[in-house]
């Protein structure tokens, strides 16, 4: 059977260059191959970089107000096509259409932030620092920058990167996951419809070959990455060795601390939603509940009650709440880790290993799994499972729960559920984690703040989007000025224009 091949997007259009290698795209709900994607060789990456370099030189000179207008149009197009984009994501990723639509909505927040780029790029002036001398500070674009994004949010993570980068005056090359790449091309098409010049946004598909060339290419000035910790570390080290700025976000093992005084119904709702949404394939998923005191005995029945009611199935079923995981390999890996958890002595309260969906027997499904009596020595605690597995660790008191979280090498997100304001305040101040929720299970900041963890969850000094993104994608220039005579521009009775 001949399958369509998804091409690269270079110079504002699909690339016609033949593909040396291709990868398979599957529908996780059926297990069937549905398409192929071209894998870029180093020469094709070089072509995209050169196109971006030339386009970026002109784009950087476009008045900031006109760049903003492109983003207003882009924002409208994304909103108009949100359902279409969500359906594309759902078909290749497996998440429900509603979940995918939420992904688009969170990406839109960053586009809306980028619409305000004239305000965000304002510089600083110190007048008369000496006689007739002024100091000005401005932020200028870097040139060509690139983003390498994961499969779990094929639209959103990229939308956390390139709107800020492009609004700041850079050209951007996106290397999306080869597992669910189609939505990236469609968004590139919408960007062109919004008026973005050809070459300012490119999409290069592929695997490690494409990634390594981006990391090494001398004209790529910065790299943004989201993925697993081992690869994040490699991206950071390799990119830095080649003189690039790098922000590389890695893995997570997010803990939710539940104190005995918490609203346990609320905590159970939050834990189940955060653990099993998108089949647990979220870097901000809750994978560990640190239950303090007697809270575990009261919380676990509430968790199981909710888990038993979850509807697992294909996104084509309107009643589905949780879909499959991304690949057969990932499903089998999750099953093996659950097996290890049982062998190592944890209590498997809910077992989703044997789940089969009628009519979708070849789909990559695994049901929600819930463990009790988990200890830090177990592999299910130490590994980033990235699947629908929730572990409950019983903690004697608040201090032991705090120490448990702080001992983890991962520090992406965390949460505490309690009615005790003093305990919540202490948790917020003493926890060694980048993003903290108080009675909020998934504390993803809005676009006008920034997203980023600590420890092995991030390599580099900048988070994604917000002011952190502005600083990452620009560099500071300070000018000291003395003018001995006033300058004259002559008479002009026309109304002043911002781009004159």
FIZA-29004 format. One record per residue (C-alpha): residue in one letter; x, y, z. Coordinates in steps of 0.2 Angstrom, whole numbers, plus 5000, padded with zeros to 4 digits. Layout:
aXYZ ...
END
This chain:
x500050005000 x500650174995 x500650305010 x500750495008 x502350565014 x502350725024 x503750845017 x504750975025 x504151155025 x505451275018 x505351445010 x503451455014 x502951295005 x503151105005 x504851045000 x504950944984 x506650874988 x506650684988 x506750595005 x508250485008 x507450405023 x505650405029 x504750365045 x503050285049 x501650375057 x500350275066 x498550295073 x498850235091 x497050195093 x497050065079 x498850025078 x498850055059 x500150145049 x499250295041 x500650395033 x502550425032 x503650575036 x505250625027 x506850625037 x508050765033 x509850735029 x511150865034 x511050945017 x509150975019 x509451055036 x510751165029 x509551225015 x508251265028 x509451355039 x510051465024 x508351505019 x507951555037 x509551655038 x509151755023 x507251785028 x507851825045 x508951975039 x507352055032 x506152005045 x507252085059 x507052255050 x505152245049 x504452375061 x503852295077 x502152355075 x501952265059 x502652105066 x501352125079 x499952135066 x500551965059 x500251885076 x498551965078 x498051885061 x498951715066 x497951715082 x496351725073 x496751585061 x497251475075 x495651505084 x494651475068 x495551315064 x495651245082 x494551095079 x495351045063 x497051055072 x496450955087 x495750825075 x497450805067 x498350795084 x497050665090 x497350555075 x499150545076 x499450555095 x497850465102 x497250595114 x495450655114 x494950795103 x494450895118 x496150875126 x496950925110 x495851075108 x496451125126 x498251105119 x497851235106 x497051345118 x498651345129 x499751385114 x498551525109 x498951615125 x500751625120 x500251695103 x499251825112 x500751865123 x501751895107 x500452015100 x501052135113 x502852125107 x502952315105 x502752345123 x503752195128 x505252245118 x505352425124 x507152475129 x507852585143 x508552755143 x509552845156 x509753025151 x511153145156 x512253015164 x513653135161 x513653305152 x512653285136 x512853095137 x511352965137 x511352785139 x510152665130 x509852485131 x508952385118 x508652205114 x509052135097 x508551965089 x509851825088 x509551775070 x509151595066 x508451495081 x507751315082 x506551215092 x506551025095 x504850975102 x504150815109 x502650705104 x501550735119 x501050905114 x501350915095 x500651095094 x500751175111 x502551155115 x503051235098 x501851375101 x502751405117 x504351435108 x504151515090 x502851645093 x504051735105 x505551705095 x504851765079 x503951915086 x505651965093 x506351965075 x507151795073 x506851665060 x506351495067 x506651315062 x505551185070 x506051005072 x504450915078 x504250745084 x504250615070 x502850525078 x501450655076 x502150785064 x500750835053 x500050975063 x501651075062 x501551085043 x499751145044 x500151275057 x501651335046 x500351355032 x499251465043 x500751565048 x500951605029 x499151655027 x499351775042 x500651865032 x502251795039 x503651815025 x504251655017 x505751575026 x505451655043 x504651495049 x505251325043 x504851145048 x506151015046 x505650835050 x506750685055 x507650605069 x509350625077 x510250665061 x509250825059 x509450865077 x511350845077 x511550955062 x510451095070 x511551075086 x513151095076 x512651225062 x513551385065 x512151495059 x510951425072 x511151535087 x509951465099 x509151295103 x507551265113 x507151085117 x505850985127 x505950795130 x506750675141 x508150715153 x509550615145 x509250695128 x509050865136 x510750845144 x511450795127 x510650945118 x511251065131 x513051005131 x513150985112 x512351155108 x513351245121 x514951165115 x514551245098 x514251415105 x512351415106 x511151475119 x510151325124 x508651295135 x508351115137 x506851055147 x506950875153 x505950745162 x504850745177 x504250645192 x502950765199 x502350745217 x500750795225 x500750805244 x499150775252 x498950825271 x497650745282 x496650915283 x496450925264 x494850915255 x495050735250 x493650735237 x494550885229 x496250805230 x495550645222 x494850735208 x496450835205 x497550675207 x496550575194 x496450715182 x498250755183 x498850575183 x497850505169 x497450645157 x498150615140 x498650445147 x499950515158 x500950575144 x501250755151 x502850825158 x501650905171 x500750745175 x500550695194 x501450525195 x501750515214 x500550555228 x501450585245 x500050545257 x500350615274 x499750525290 x498150435288 x497650525272 x498150375261 x496850265270 x495450385266 x496150445249 x496450285240 x494650225240 x494150395232 x495550375219 x494950195215 x493150245214 x493550385201 x494750265191 x493450135190 x492350255181 x493550315168 x493150285150 x494650225140 x494550205121 x494850285105 x494550475102 x493250435089 x492150385104 x491350545111 x491250465128 x493150425129 x494050515143 x495850435140 x496550365124 x498050255120 x499850295123 x500950345108 x501750185102 x501749995105 x503450005112 x502950135125 x501450025130 x502449875132 x503749975142 x502350035154 x501749855156 x503449795161 x503649935174 x502049895182 x502549715182 x504149765191 x503149865204 x502149715208 x503749605209 x504649735221 x503149735233 x502049875229 x500149845230 x499249865214 x497549935218 x497049965200 x497749855186 x497549915168 x498749795160 x497449685152 x496349815145 x495749775127 x494549895118 x493349795107 x493649835088 x495349915093 x496249765099 x497849815090 x497849995098 x499150045110 x497950045125 x498450025143 x497150065157 x497450165172 x498550085186 x498650135204 x499950085216 x499950095235 x501450055247 x502750125235 x504450165242 x505850265234 x506950115230 x505650045218 x505850065199 x504050135197 x504550275209 x506250315201 x505850295183 x504850425173 x503550305167 x502650435156 x501050335156 x499450315166 x500250255182 x500050335199 x501050295214 x500550325232 x501950345244 x501450355263 x502350485273 x502350495292 x502250685293 x502450845283 x504350855285 x504550685278 x503450725263 x504450885260 x506050785261 x505450655249 x505050785235 x506650875238 x507650715236 x507050685219 x508250735205 x506750795195 x506050965199 x504751015186 x503151035195 x502350995212 x500751025222 x500151025240 x498350995245 x497851065262 x496751195271 x498251245282 x498951415275 x500551405286 x500951225279 x500651285261 x501651445264 x503151335271 x502951215257 x503051355244 x504551425251 x505551265255 x505151155241 x506551145228 x505451135212 x505151265199 x503251265197 x502151245213 x500251225215 x499351255231 x497651155229 x498051155210 x498750985203 x499451055187 x500251225190 x500651275172 x500951465172 x500051575160 x500951645146 x501451815154 x502451715167 x503651575162 x503751385162 x505251295168 x505851175182 x507351155192 x508751015194 x508750885181 x507150945173 x508051095165 x509751125157 x510051315154 x509651475163 x507951515154 x506251455155 x505051455140 x503951595135 x503551755145 x504951875149 x506151725150 x505751685132 x506051875127 x507751875135 x508251705128 x507851745110 x508651925111 x510251995116 x510652155125 x511452305117 x511952465127 x512352625118 x513252775125 x512852935115 x513453115115 x512753235102 x513753395100 x512353475089 x510553445087 x510053355071 x508753425059 x507553325048 x506753465039 x504853505038 x503653365037 x501753415040 x501153225038 x500553135053 x501953035061 x501952845057 x502652715069 x503752635055 x504452795048 
END
